Amino acid sequence: MARGISGTKVANGNIAPSRIVKLDTTADGRVLQAAAATDKPYGISQPGTRNTPYGTLDDGNAAVAGENLMVYVSNAKDVLLEAGGPVTIGDALTSDASGRGVTTVTTGQWVIAEAMRTGVLGDLIPVWVLEPAQY
């Protein structure tokens, strides 16, 4: 998948919906859920779960290892990202320890998105996915 074109990647671990993902440097073409602001982000995972939200079928994951996952990359707009804390419209967002979007103003942290709406912890907020860059 070329930069700027959203599409599918293969998960190399459990990935929750609407989370920041990074390329797995140990396995070509696979992604992992980001776990820190220092992880170079690749994009944002699909908003839906892999299974029907019915009883025990839904484990809450967008994908698990070996499954395809829709990933939204740079220039995608109105992509839903789960907020990891207070976020204000226009904020530069990086990953927290769970791949959720948090505001950054710290030099050296990776930015993957701009908030298009204000939100708080757990909110799904629309974002504009940016080309990954360090703040």
ABEGO torsion letter per residue (X at the ends): XBBGBBBBBBBAEBBBBGBBBBBBAABBGBBBBBABAABBBABBBBABBABBBBEAABAGBABBBGBBBBBBBBGBBGBBBBBAEBBBBGBBBBBBAAGBBBBBABBGBBBABBBABBBBBGBBBBBBBBBBBBX
